[in-house]
């Protein structure tokens, strides 16, 4: 898990993971793509314990290797799926939400693969 959240002007980002056991298939990460883009991943492997954590370690490695390819958030998830699918047992799966923050445009691009959408709160500005 990451040591801390990135500091991105205009955004307040936080994450926490409390596993049910010592190791799990839960995962979140912050990935510096370039000076203007950050990737944020939230994922979960079905199952528990060592098998789930091993699959998640593979997922993390593949995600970090393709995150900087210039693909959209959905394109990154497609690449991760193509690389991991052949190695995952038939009774296991990974759900993931991956978003890309573009700092210069104050924009977020989100893609999901079976995972609930992350929460986005906006402060209301009173007139």
N, CA, C and O atoms as a GROMACS GRO file, in nm:
protein
  508
    1UNK      N    1   0.084  -0.119   0.000
    1UNK     CA    2   0.000   0.000   0.000
    1UNK      C    3   0.089   0.125   0.000
    1UNK      O    4   0.200   0.123   0.053
    2UNK      N    5   0.039   0.230  -0.059
    2UNK     CA    6   0.120   0.352  -0.065
    2UNK      C    7   0.143   0.413   0.073
    2UNK      O    8   0.060   0.398   0.163
    3UNK      N    9   0.255   0.481   0.088
    3UNK     CA   10   0.289   0.544   0.216
    3UNK      C   11   0.202   0.666   0.242
    3UNK      O   12   0.175   0.699   0.358
    4UNK      N   13   0.159   0.733   0.137
    4UNK     CA   14   0.076   0.852   0.153
    4UNK      C   15   0.014   0.892   0.020
    4UNK      O   16   0.057   0.846  -0.086
    5UNK      N   17  -0.085   0.976   0.028
    5UNK     CA   18  -0.155   1.022  -0.092
    5UNK      C   19  -0.077   1.136  -0.158
    5UNK      O   20  -0.007   1.211  -0.090
    6UNK      N   21  -0.090   1.148  -0.290
    6UNK     CA   22  -0.022   1.259  -0.358
    6UNK      C   23  -0.088   1.392  -0.325
    6UNK      O   24  -0.208   1.398  -0.296
    7UNK      N   25  -0.010   1.498  -0.330
    7UNK     CA   26  -0.064   1.631  -0.312
    7UNK      C   27  -0.090   1.691  -0.450
    7UNK      O   28   0.003   1.720  -0.525
    8UNK      N   29  -0.217   1.708  -0.482
    8UNK     CA   30  -0.259   1.761  -0.612
    8UNK      C   31  -0.348   1.881  -0.585
    8UNK      O   32  -0.452   1.868  -0.521
    9UNK      N   33  -0.306   1.996  -0.633
    9UNK     CA   34  -0.383   2.120  -0.609
    9UNK      C   35  -0.527   2.102  -0.657
    9UNK      O   36  -0.552   2.055  -0.768
   10UNK      N   37  -0.621   2.140  -0.571
   10UNK     CA   38  -0.762   2.130  -0.604
   10UNK      C   39  -0.827   1.998  -0.566
   10UNK      O   40  -0.948   1.982  -0.579
   11UNK      N   41  -0.746   1.903  -0.518
   11UNK     CA   42  -0.797   1.772  -0.479
   11UNK      C   43  -0.749   1.737  -0.339
   11UNK      O   44  -0.637   1.773  -0.301
   12UNK      N   45  -0.831   1.669  -0.264
   12UNK     CA   46  -0.791   1.612  -0.137
   12UNK      C   47  -0.813   1.462  -0.149
   12UNK      O   48  -0.926   1.416  -0.161
   13UNK      N   49  -0.705   1.386  -0.147
   13UNK     CA   50  -0.711   1.243  -0.174
   13UNK      C   51  -0.669   1.168  -0.048
   13UNK      O   52  -0.572   1.205   0.019
   14UNK      N   53  -0.743   1.062  -0.015
   14UNK     CA   54  -0.711   0.981   0.102
   14UNK      C   55  -0.750   0.837   0.076
   14UNK      O   56  -0.845   0.810   0.002
   15UNK      N   57  -0.678   0.745   0.136
   15UNK     CA   58  -0.710   0.604   0.125
   15UNK      C   59  -0.667   0.530   0.249
   15UNK      O   60  -0.572   0.569   0.316
   16UNK      N   61  -0.737   0.422   0.279
   16UNK     CA   62  -0.702   0.337   0.393
   16UNK      C   63  -0.744   0.195   0.359
   16UNK      O   64  -0.843   0.173   0.289
   17UNK      N   65  -0.669   0.100   0.409
   17UNK     CA   66  -0.702  -0.040   0.390
   17UNK      C   67  -0.688  -0.112   0.524
   17UNK      O   68  -0.585  -0.104   0.589
   18UNK      N   69  -0.793  -0.180   0.563
   18UNK     CA   70  -0.791  -0.259   0.685
   18UNK      C   71  -0.827  -0.403   0.646
   18UNK      O   72  -0.945  -0.436   0.634
   19UNK      N   73  -0.725  -0.488   0.625
   19UNK     CA   74  -0.753  -0.624   0.579
   19UNK      C   75  -0.818  -0.709   0.688
   19UNK      O   76  -0.797  -0.687   0.807
   20UNK      N   77  -0.900  -0.807   0.645
   20UNK     CA   78  -0.965  -0.898   0.738
   20UNK      C   79  -0.864  -0.994   0.800
   20UNK      O   80  -0.884  -1.043   0.911
   21UNK      N   81  -0.757  -1.022   0.727
   21UNK     CA   82  -0.650  -1.108   0.779
   21UNK      C   83  -0.516  -1.040   0.748
   21UNK      O   84  -0.513  -0.927   0.701
   22UNK      N   85  -0.407  -1.109   0.775
   22UNK     CA   86  -0.275  -1.048   0.757
   22UNK      C   87  -0.246  -1.012   0.612
   22UNK      O   88  -0.184  -0.909   0.585
   23UNK      N   89  -0.289  -1.095   0.519
   23UNK     CA   90  -0.272  -1.066   0.377
   23UNK      C   91  -0.408  -1.076   0.309
   23UNK      O   92  -0.495  -1.152   0.352
   24UNK      N   93  -0.425  -0.998   0.204
   24UNK     CA   94  -0.554  -1.000   0.135
   24UNK      C   95  -0.535  -0.961  -0.010
   24UNK      O   96  -0.424  -0.932  -0.055
   25UNK      N   97  -0.644  -0.960  -0.082
   25UNK     CA   98  -0.644  -0.920  -0.222
   25UNK      C   99  -0.693  -0.778  -0.241
   25UNK      O  100  -0.724  -0.739  -0.353
   26UNK      N  101  -0.702  -0.701  -0.134
   26UNK     CA  102  -0.743  -0.561  -0.144
   26UNK      C  103  -0.625  -0.476  -0.187
   26UNK      O  104  -0.510  -0.505  -0.151
   27UNK      N  105  -0.653  -0.371  -0.263
   27UNK     CA  106  -0.544  -0.291  -0.318
   27UNK      C  107  -0.592  -0.152  -0.353
   27UNK      O  108  -0.702  -0.134  -0.406
   28UNK      N  109  -0.509  -0.055  -0.322
   28UNK     CA  110  -0.526   0.078  -0.380
   28UNK      C  111  -0.388   0.135  -0.403
   28UNK      O  112  -0.292   0.097  -0.335
   29UNK      N  113  -0.377   0.227  -0.498
   29UNK     CA  114  -0.246   0.279  -0.532
   29UNK      C  115  -0.258   0.415  -0.599
   29UNK      O  116  -0.362   0.447  -0.657
   30UNK      N  117  -0.153   0.492  -0.590
   30UNK     CA  118  -0.139   0.621  -0.657
   30UNK      C  119  -0.020   0.609  -0.751
   30UNK      O  120   0.089   0.571  -0.707
   31UNK      N  121  -0.038   0.639  -0.877
   31UNK     CA  122   0.066   0.620  -0.977
   31UNK      C  123   0.094   0.752  -1.047
   31UNK      O  124   0.005   0.807  -1.113
   32UNK      N  125   0.214   0.802  -1.034
   32UNK     CA  126   0.254   0.924  -1.104
   32UNK      C  127   0.279   0.886  -1.251
   32UNK      O  128   0.372   0.812  -1.282
   33UNK      N  129   0.195   0.938  -1.340
   33UNK     CA  130   0.205   0.904  -1.482
   33UNK      C  131   0.301   0.999  -1.552
   33UNK      O  132   0.393   0.957  -1.622
   34UNK      N  133   0.279   1.128  -1.534
   34UNK     CA  134   0.369   1.232  -1.585
   34UNK      C  135   0.342   1.357  -1.502
   34UNK      O  136   0.271   1.351  -1.402
   35UNK      N  137   0.398   1.470  -1.542
   35UNK     CA  138   0.384   1.592  -1.462
   35UNK      C  139   0.239   1.639  -1.448
   35UNK      O  140   0.206   1.709  -1.353
   36UNK      N  141   0.154   1.602  -1.543
   36UNK     CA  142   0.016   1.651  -1.544
   36UNK      C  143  -0.087   1.545  -1.506
   36UNK      O  144  -0.204   1.579  -1.488
   37UNK      N  145  -0.047   1.419  -1.494
   37UNK     CA  146  -0.144   1.312  -1.472
   37UNK      C  147  -0.105   1.221  -1.356
   37UNK      O  148   0.012   1.186  -1.339
   38UNK      N  149  -0.206   1.184  -1.277
   38UNK     CA  150  -0.191   1.084  -1.171
   38UNK      C  151  -0.295   0.975  -1.194
   38UNK      O  152  -0.409   1.004  -1.228
   39UNK      N  153  -0.256   0.850  -1.177
   39UNK     CA  154  -0.350   0.738  -1.180
   39UNK      C  155  -0.381   0.695  -1.039
   39UNK      O  156  -0.294   0.695  -0.952
   40UNK      N  157  -0.506   0.657  -1.016
   40UNK     CA  158  -0.547   0.606  -0.886
   40UNK      C  159  -0.624   0.476  -0.911
   40UNK      O  160  -0.718   0.472  -0.989
   41UNK      N  161  -0.583   0.371  -0.842
   41UNK     CA  162  -0.645   0.240  -0.858
   41UNK      C  163  -0.704   0.193  -0.726
   41UNK      O  164  -0.646   0.213  -0.620
   42UNK      N  165  -0.820   0.130  -0.736
   42UNK     CA  166  -0.885   0.063  -0.623
   42UNK      C  167  -0.928  -0.073  -0.676
   42UNK      O  168  -1.000  -0.080  -0.775
   43UNK      N  169  -0.886  -0.180  -0.609
   43UNK     CA  170  -0.916  -0.313  -0.662
   43UNK      C  171  -0.934  -0.415  -0.551
   43UNK      O  172  -0.896  -0.392  -0.436
   44UNK      N  173  -0.993  -0.528  -0.588
   44UNK     CA  174  -1.015  -0.637  -0.495
   44UNK      C  175  -1.013  -0.768  -0.573
   44UNK      O  176  -1.078  -0.780  -0.677
   45UNK      N  177  -0.938  -0.865  -0.523
   45UNK     CA  178  -0.938  -0.999  -0.581
   45UNK      C  179  -1.034  -1.084  -0.501
   45UNK      O  180  -1.038  -1.076  -0.378
   46UNK      N  181  -1.113  -1.166  -0.572
   46UNK     CA  182  -1.202  -1.256  -0.501
   46UNK      C  183  -1.120  -1.354  -0.418
   46UNK      O  184  -1.007  -1.388  -0.452
   47UNK      N  185  -1.178  -1.398  -0.309
   47UNK     CA  186  -1.108  -1.491  -0.222
   47UNK      C  187  -1.030  -1.417  -0.114
   47UNK      O  188  -1.040  -1.295  -0.100
   48UNK      N  189  -0.953  -1.492  -0.040
   48UNK     CA  190  -0.879  -1.435   0.074
   48UNK      C  191  -0.740  -1.496   0.081
   48UNK      O  192  -0.708  -1.592   0.011
   49UNK      N  193  -0.660  -1.438   0.167
   49UNK     CA  194  -0.531  -1.494   0.202
   49UNK      C  195  -0.426  -1.485   0.093
   49UNK      O  196  -0.429  -1.397   0.007
   50UNK      N  197  -0.333  -1.580   0.100
   50UNK     CA  198  -0.216  -1.579   0.012
   50UNK      C  199  -0.253  -1.587  -0.136
   50UNK      O  200  -0.196  -1.510  -0.215
   51UNK      N  201  -0.345  -1.675  -0.180
   51UNK     CA  202  -0.376  -1.679  -0.323
   51UNK      C  203  -0.426  -1.543  -0.376
   51UNK      O  204  -0.384  -1.499  -0.483
   52UNK      N  205  -0.514  -1.478  -0.302
   52UNK     CA  206  -0.565  -1.347  -0.345
   52UNK      C  207  -0.454  -1.243  -0.344
   52UNK      O  208  -0.447  -1.159  -0.435
   53UNK      N  209  -0.366  -1.246  -0.245
   53UNK     CA  210  -0.259  -1.146  -0.240
   53UNK      C  211  -0.158  -1.167  -0.352
   53UNK      O  212  -0.102  -1.069  -0.402
   54UNK      N  213  -0.133  -1.289  -0.392
   54UNK     CA  214  -0.041  -1.315  -0.504
   54UNK      C  215  -0.098  -1.263  -0.636
   54UNK      O  216  -0.026  -1.203  -0.716
   55UNK      N  217  -0.226  -1.286  -0.658
   55UNK     CA  218  -0.290  -1.233  -0.780
   55UNK      C  219  -0.286  -1.081  -0.778
   55UNK      O  220  -0.262  -1.019  -0.882
   56UNK      N  221  -0.311  -1.020  -0.662
   56UNK     CA  222  -0.310  -0.874  -0.654
   56UNK      C  223  -0.169  -0.820  -0.678
   56UNK      O  224  -0.154  -0.714  -0.739
   57UNK      N  225  -0.067  -0.889  -0.632
   57UNK     CA  226   0.070  -0.845  -0.658
   57UNK      C  227   0.098  -0.846  -0.808
   57UNK      O  228   0.163  -0.755  -0.860
   58UNK      N  229   0.049  -0.948  -0.878
   58UNK     CA  230   0.063  -0.952  -1.024
   58UNK      C  231  -0.012  -0.835  -1.087
   58UNK      O  232   0.039  -0.769  -1.178
   59UNK      N  233  -0.133  -0.810  -1.038
   59UNK     CA  234  -0.215  -0.700  -1.092
   59UNK      C  235  -0.145  -0.566  -1.074
   59UNK      O  236  -0.141  -0.484  -1.166
   60UNK      N  237  -0.090  -0.543  -0.957
   60UNK     CA  238  -0.019  -0.418  -0.930
   60UNK      C  239   0.097  -0.399  -1.026
   60UNK      O  240   0.117  -0.290  -1.081
   61UNK      N  241   0.173  -0.504  -1.046
   61UNK     CA  242   0.288  -0.497  -1.135
   61UNK      C  243   0.246  -0.466  -1.279
   61UNK      O  244   0.307  -0.380  -1.344
   62UNK      N  245   0.145  -0.534  -1.327
   62UNK     CA  246   0.098  -0.510  -1.464
   62UNK      C  247   0.041  -0.369  -1.476
   62UNK      O  248   0.070  -0.299  -1.573
   63UNK      N  249  -0.040  -0.327  -1.380
   63UNK     CA  250  -0.099  -0.193  -1.384
   63UNK      C  251   0.010  -0.087  -1.392
   63UNK      O  252   0.003   0.003  -1.475
   64UNK      N  253   0.110  -0.097  -1.306
   64UNK     CA  254   0.217   0.004  -1.305
   64UNK      C  255   0.298   0.002  -1.435
   64UNK      O  256   0.352   0.105  -1.476
   65UNK      N  257   0.306  -0.114  -1.501
   65UNK     CA  258   0.382  -0.120  -1.626
   65UNK      C  259   0.306  -0.060  -1.744
   65UNK      O  260   0.368  -0.013  -1.839
   66UNK      N  261   0.172  -0.059  -1.738
   66UNK     CA  262   0.094  -0.005  -1.852
   66UNK      C  263   0.034   0.133  -1.825
   66UNK      O  264  -0.016   0.196  -1.918
   67UNK      N  265   0.039   0.181  -1.701
   67UNK     CA  266  -0.026   0.308  -1.667
   67UNK      C  267   0.028   0.426  -1.746
   67UNK      O  268  -0.047   0.519  -1.776
   68UNK      N  269   0.155   0.426  -1.780
   68UNK     CA  270   0.216   0.538  -1.850
   68UNK      C  271   0.216   0.527  -2.001
   68UNK      O  272   0.290   0.600  -2.067
   69UNK      N  273   0.136   0.438  -2.056
   69UNK     CA  274   0.137   0.416  -2.201
   69UNK      C  275   0.061   0.521  -2.280
   69UNK      O  276   0.065   0.520  -2.403
   70UNK      N  277  -0.008   0.612  -2.212
   70UNK     CA  278  -0.085   0.714  -2.283
   70UNK      C  279  -0.226   0.670  -2.315
   70UNK      O  280  -0.302   0.745  -2.375
   71UNK      N  281  -0.261   0.548  -2.275
   71UNK     CA  282  -0.397   0.499  -2.297
   71UNK      C  283  -0.494   0.572  -2.204
   71UNK      O  284  -0.454   0.630  -2.103
   72UNK      N  285  -0.621   0.568  -2.239
   72UNK     CA  286  -0.725   0.618  -2.151
   72UNK      C  287  -0.734   0.526  -2.030
   72UNK      O  288  -0.672   0.420  -2.027
   73UNK      N  289  -0.812   0.567  -1.930
   73UNK     CA  290  -0.832   0.482  -1.813
   73UNK      C  291  -0.889   0.346  -1.855
   73UNK      O  292  -0.846   0.242  -1.805
   74UNK      N  293  -0.985   0.346  -1.946
   74UNK     CA  294  -1.043   0.220  -1.995
   74UNK      C  295  -0.940   0.139  -2.072
   74UNK      O  296  -0.937   0.017  -2.059
   75UNK      N  297  -0.857   0.205  -2.150
   75UNK     CA  298  -0.753   0.135  -2.225
   75UNK      C  299  -0.652   0.067  -2.133
   75UNK      O  300  -0.605  -0.043  -2.161
   76UNK      N  301  -0.619   0.133  -2.022
   76UNK     CA  302  -0.528   0.073  -1.924
   76UNK      C  303  -0.592  -0.052  -1.865
   76UNK      O  304  -0.526  -0.156  -1.854
   77UNK      N  305  -0.720  -0.045  -1.828
   77UNK     CA  306  -0.786  -0.163  -1.773
   77UNK      C  307  -0.792  -0.276  -1.875
   77UNK      O  308  -0.775  -0.393  -1.838
   78UNK      N  309  -0.815  -0.244  -2.003
   78UNK     CA  310  -0.816  -0.348  -2.107
   78UNK      C  311  -0.680  -0.418  -2.115
   78UNK      O  312  -0.673  -0.540  -2.125
   79UNK      N  313  -0.572  -0.340  -2.110
   79UNK     CA  314  -0.438  -0.399  -2.116
   79UNK      C  315  -0.411  -0.487  -1.995
   79UNK      O  316  -0.355  -0.596  -2.008
   80UNK      N  317  -0.450  -0.440  -1.877
   80UNK     CA  318  -0.432  -0.520  -1.755
   80UNK      C  319  -0.508  -0.652  -1.768
   80UNK      O  320  -0.455  -0.758  -1.735
   81UNK      N  321  -0.632  -0.644  -1.815
   81UNK     CA  322  -0.713  -0.764  -1.831
   81UNK      C  323  -0.648  -0.862  -1.929
   81UNK      O  324  -0.641  -0.982  -1.901
   82UNK      N  325  -0.602  -0.812  -2.043
   82UNK     CA  326  -0.539  -0.899  -2.143
   82UNK      C  327  -0.418  -0.974  -2.087
   82UNK      O  328  -0.395  -1.090  -2.119
   83UNK      N  329  -0.341  -0.906  -2.004
   83UNK     CA  330  -0.220  -0.969  -1.951
   83UNK      C  331  -0.248  -1.065  -1.836
   83UNK      O  332  -0.180  -1.166  -1.821
   84UNK      N  333  -0.349  -1.034  -1.754
   84UNK     CA  334  -0.375  -1.117  -1.636
   84UNK      C  335  -0.469  -1.234  -1.662
   84UNK      O  336  -0.455  -1.339  -1.599
   85UNK      N  337  -0.563  -1.218  -1.752
   85UNK     CA  338  -0.668  -1.319  -1.773
   85UNK      C  339  -0.612  -1.461  -1.790
   85UNK      O  340  -0.665  -1.553  -1.728
   86UNK      N  341  -0.508  -1.481  -1.872
   86UNK     CA  342  -0.460  -1.619  -1.891
   86UNK      C  343  -0.404  -1.684  -1.764
   86UNK      O  344  -0.397  -1.806  -1.757
   87UNK      N  345  -0.365  -1.605  -1.665
   87UNK     CA  346  -0.300  -1.659  -1.545
   87UNK      C  347  -0.390  -1.669  -1.423
   87UNK      O  348  -0.346  -1.714  -1.318
   88UNK      N  349  -0.516  -1.628  -1.436
   88UNK     CA  350  -0.607  -1.631  -1.321
   88UNK      C  351  -0.695  -1.756  -1.329
   88UNK      O  352  -0.750  -1.788  -1.433
   89UNK      N  353  -0.706  -1.824  -1.215
   89UNK     CA  354  -0.791  -1.943  -1.209
   89UNK      C  355  -0.935  -1.907  -1.246
   89UNK      O  356  -0.978  -1.793  -1.229
   90UNK      N  357  -1.005  -2.005  -1.296
   90UNK     CA  358  -1.142  -1.984  -1.342
   90UNK      C  359  -1.236  -1.939  -1.230
   90UNK      O  360  -1.335  -1.870  -1.257
   91UNK      N  361  -1.207  -1.976  -1.105
   91UNK     CA  362  -1.295  -1.941  -0.994
   91UNK      C  363  -1.255  -1.811  -0.924
   91UNK      O  364  -1.308  -1.780  -0.818
   92UNK      N  365  -1.160  -1.735  -0.983
   92UNK     CA  366  -1.116  -1.608  -0.925
   92UNK      C  367  -1.142  -1.495  -1.023
   92UNK      O  368  -1.152  -1.516  -1.144
   93UNK      N  369  -1.152  -1.373  -0.968
   93UNK     CA  370  -1.166  -1.255  -1.053
   93UNK      C  371  -1.113  -1.134  -0.978
   93UNK      O  372  -1.094  -1.137  -0.856
   94UNK      N  373  -1.090  -1.027  -1.053
   94UNK     CA  374  -1.047  -0.900  -0.995
   94UNK      C  375  -1.148  -0.794  -1.036
   94UNK      O  376  -1.182  -0.782  -1.154
   95UNK      N  377  -1.196  -0.717  -0.939
   95UNK     CA  378  -1.275  -0.597  -0.973
   95UNK      C  379  -1.183  -0.478  -0.950
   95UNK      O  380  -1.102  -0.476  -0.857
   96UNK      N  381  -1.196  -0.377  -1.037
   96UNK     CA  382  -1.106  -0.262  -1.026
   96UNK      C  383  -1.174  -0.135  -1.076
   96UNK      O  384  -1.251  -0.137  -1.173
   97UNK      N  385  -1.143  -0.026  -1.009
   97UNK     CA  386  -1.176   0.108  -1.057
   97UNK      C  387  -1.043   0.179  -1.077
   97UNK      O  388  -0.956   0.177  -0.989
   98UNK      N  389  -1.027   0.243  -1.193
   98UNK     CA  390  -0.902   0.314  -1.222
   98UNK      C  391  -0.939   0.452  -1.274
   98UNK      O  392  -1.018   0.466  -1.368
   99UNK      N  393  -0.880   0.552  -1.213
   99UNK     CA  394  -0.908   0.687  -1.261
   99UNK      C  395  -0.779   0.762  -1.286
   99UNK      O  396  -0.675   0.735  -1.225
  100UNK      N  397  -0.788   0.856  -1.378
  100UNK     CA  398  -0.674   0.939  -1.413
  100UNK      C  399  -0.713   1.083  -1.386
  100UNK      O  400  -0.813   1.132  -1.438
  101UNK      N  401  -0.633   1.151  -1.304
  101UNK     CA  402  -0.654   1.293  -1.276
  101UNK      C  403  -0.562   1.372  -1.368
  101UNK      O  404  -0.441   1.347  -1.373
  102UNK      N  405  -0.621   1.466  -1.442
  102UNK     CA  406  -0.542   1.558  -1.523
  102UNK      C  407  -0.543   1.692  -1.450
  102UNK      O  408  -0.645   1.761  -1.446
  103UNK      N  409  -0.428   1.728  -1.393
  103UNK     CA  410  -0.420   1.847  -1.308
  103UNK      C  411  -0.450   1.975  -1.386
  103UNK      O  412  -0.523   2.060  -1.336
  104UNK      N  413  -0.394   1.990  -1.505
  104UNK     CA  414  -0.408   2.115  -1.579
  104UNK      C  415  -0.552   2.143  -1.620
  104UNK      O  416  -0.590   2.260  -1.636
  105UNK      N  417  -0.632   2.039  -1.638
  105UNK     CA  418  -0.771   2.058  -1.679
  105UNK      C  419  -0.868   2.041  -1.562
  105UNK      O  420  -0.989   2.057  -1.579
  106UNK      N  421  -0.815   2.010  -1.443
  106UNK     CA  422  -0.900   1.985  -1.325
  106UNK      C  423  -1.006   1.880  -1.360
  106UNK      O  424  -1.124   1.896  -1.329
  107UNK      N  425  -0.960   1.773  -1.426
  107UNK     CA  426  -1.053   1.671  -1.478
  107UNK      C  427  -1.016   1.533  -1.426
  107UNK      O  428  -0.900   1.505  -1.393
  108UNK      N  429  -1.118   1.447  -1.418
  108UNK     CA  430  -1.100   1.308  -1.377
  108UNK      C  431  -1.165   1.218  -1.482
  108UNK      O  432  -1.279   1.240  -1.523
  109UNK      N  433  -1.091   1.115  -1.526
  109UNK     CA  434  -1.143   1.014  -1.617
  109UNK      C  435  -1.149   0.883  -1.539
  109UNK      O  436  -1.048   0.840  -1.482
  110UNK      N  437  -1.265   0.819  -1.536
  110UNK     CA  438  -1.286   0.698  -1.457
  110UNK      C  439  -1.326   0.582  -1.546
  110UNK      O  440  -1.408   0.598  -1.637
  111UNK      N  441  -1.268   0.465  -1.520
  111UNK     CA  442  -1.311   0.340  -1.584
  111UNK      C  443  -1.327   0.237  -1.472
  111UNK      O  444  -1.251   0.234  -1.376
  112UNK      N  445  -1.428   0.152  -1.488
  112UNK     CA  446  -1.453   0.050  -1.386
  112UNK      C  447  -1.464  -0.086  -1.452
  112UNK      O  448  -1.517  -0.100  -1.562
  113UNK      N  449  -1.413  -0.186  -1.383
  113UNK     CA  450  -1.423  -0.324  -1.427
  113UNK      C  451  -1.485  -0.403  -1.312
  113UNK      O  452  -1.415  -0.473  -1.238
  114UNK      N  453  -1.617  -0.392  -1.299
  114UNK     CA  454  -1.688  -0.466  -1.196
  114UNK      C  455  -1.677  -0.410  -1.056
  114UNK      O  456  -1.727  -0.471  -0.962
  115UNK      N  457  -1.615  -0.296  -1.039
  115UNK     CA  458  -1.594  -0.239  -0.906
  115UNK      C  459  -1.687  -0.120  -0.885
  115UNK      O  460  -1.719  -0.047  -0.979
  116UNK      N  461  -1.731  -0.101  -0.761
  116UNK     CA  462  -1.813   0.016  -0.729
  116UNK      C  463  -1.734   0.143  -0.758
  116UNK      O  464  -1.611   0.145  -0.748
  117UNK      N  465  -1.805   0.248  -0.795
  117UNK     CA  466  -1.739   0.376  -0.822
  117UNK      C  467  -1.686   0.436  -0.692
  117UNK      O  468  -1.751   0.427  -0.588
  118UNK      N  469  -1.567   0.496  -0.698
  118UNK     CA  470  -1.516   0.566  -0.579
  118UNK      C  471  -1.602   0.688  -0.549
  118UNK      O  472  -1.675   0.736  -0.636
  119UNK      N  473  -1.593   0.739  -0.428
  119UNK     CA  474  -1.670   0.856  -0.389
  119UNK      C  475  -1.599   0.983  -0.430
  119UNK      O  476  -1.478   0.997  -0.413
  120UNK      N  477  -1.675   1.076  -0.485
  120UNK     CA  478  -1.624   1.207  -0.521
  120UNK      C  479  -1.712   1.310  -0.453
  120UNK      O  480  -1.832   1.319  -0.482
  121UNK      N  481  -1.654   1.386  -0.364
  121UNK     CA  482  -1.727   1.491  -0.295
  121UNK      C  483  -1.682   1.625  -0.350
  121UNK      O  484  -1.563   1.649  -0.369
  122UNK      N  485  -1.778   1.712  -0.374
  122UNK     CA  486  -1.747   1.848  -0.416
  122UNK      C  487  -1.804   1.945  -0.312
  122UNK      O  488  -1.919   1.931  -0.269
  123UNK      N  489  -1.723   2.039  -0.274
  123UNK     CA  490  -1.769   2.140  -0.179
  123UNK      C  491  -1.864   2.234  -0.250
  123UNK      O  492  -1.833   2.285  -0.358
  124UNK      N  493  -1.978   2.257  -0.189
  124UNK     CA  494  -2.073   2.351  -0.246
  124UNK      C  495  -2.030   2.494  -0.211
  124UNK      O  496  -1.999   2.525  -0.096
  125UNK      N  497  -2.028   2.577  -0.310
  125UNK     CA  498  -1.991   2.717  -0.289
  125UNK      C  499  -2.120   2.798  -0.285
  125UNK      O  500  -2.196   2.804  -0.381
  126UNK      N  501  -2.141   2.859  -0.169
  126UNK     CA  502  -2.265   2.936  -0.152
  126UNK      C  503  -2.251   3.072  -0.221
  126UNK      O  504  -2.145   3.134  -0.217
  127UNK      N  505  -2.361   3.117  -0.285
  127UNK     CA  506  -2.356   3.248  -0.355
  127UNK      C  507  -2.342   3.366  -0.261
  127UNK      O  508  -2.337   3.480  -0.306
   0.00000   0.00000   0.00000
